[in-house]
Amino acid sequence: MTFVLQDSCIRQKWPYPTLKIKGGPRCKTLRNVERIWAFLMRHEATRHDMLLCVGGGSISDLGGFAASTFKRGIRFGIVPTTLLSMADASIGGKTGIDWQGFKNSVGTFHKPTKTIIDTRYLQTLPEREFLSGMAEVIKTGLLSSNEDFYATLRALEDGHISEELILRIRAIKSDIVRRDPREKNIRQWLNLGHTIGHALEEAGLQWGRPIPHGYAVMQGLVAELYLSVMKLNMDRQPLRLLTHLMIEHYGKVGYSCKDYDRLIAFMRQDKKNTNHTIRFVLLKAVGEPVLNCTAEEAEIREALDFLFTL
């Protein structure tokens, strides 16, 4: 039997028992996991049933985690309704919730049984959600090639992304995940922009100024491309282009040097770190990511200076 977990802002009706939870960055809580478990238990779900998650990435992260732990794991499917989810969150089987103030600090790998892509959902997507998704699209383009990177920049400027480009971005990420499903090596490429981006996102949540995931990632990409120029001598042109588009479409961050200590403390909680050393994915060039790059605290502060004084 199929059960549905759906973002409460979506009005679509299903011929299956449905639990509605408001999506967004604050929904990924243990309390909501317990609500899902109770819903499944109340309807006598078994290990042979499936939980269909309808909504953005926060809903699929939350529902996938609940499904992976209910009766030691039931199947789950995803109907992504946002660009962020279509191009990124619905791929790869990562699930998780935020705990004690840290993003995705508890989670599992649990691959969806089914993913249904329907780009008609994007026709009613608010601009803010489109821009949030485009950050992850651009990140994947940076990991692939100049051709893919420039295609994503054109989509951002046009304010429209084609189904063809969505499928291309999904294929790039899916290939990386296929080659490293448990994130032991090259799957960490997908964390480009996320060491600083997640710190900004977590700070926003804890300080009562939530930042959409994609907005934080876009800021993180700019700061980490700056580190790439500084540390790996990457050509500056991608940084120039991305900085210009970030200012035009995403606006400024709203933090200052007074926030550096706490932001760096958040970076120290990043899952890529080893031996208390902050690690980054940086680029030698577009399409040439480098794992396990380190930066001195002074270098991180310089990258934040660049970002915050734009």
Secondary structure, DSSP 8 states (H G I E B T S, - for coil): -EEEEEETT-----SS-EEEE--STT--SHHHHHHHHHHHHHTT--TT-EEEEEESHHHHHHHHHHHHHGGG--EEEEEE-SHHIIIIITSS-EEEEEETTEEEEEEEE---SEE---GGGGGG--HHHHHHHHHHHHHHHHHH-HHHHHHHHHHHHHT---HHHHHHHHHHHHHHHHH-TTSSSGGGGGGTTHHHHHHHHHHHHHTT----HHHHHHHHHHHHHHHHHHHH---SHHHHHHHHHHHHHT------GGGHHHHHHHHTT-TT-BTTB-EEEEEEETTEEEEEEE--HHHHHHHHHHHHT-
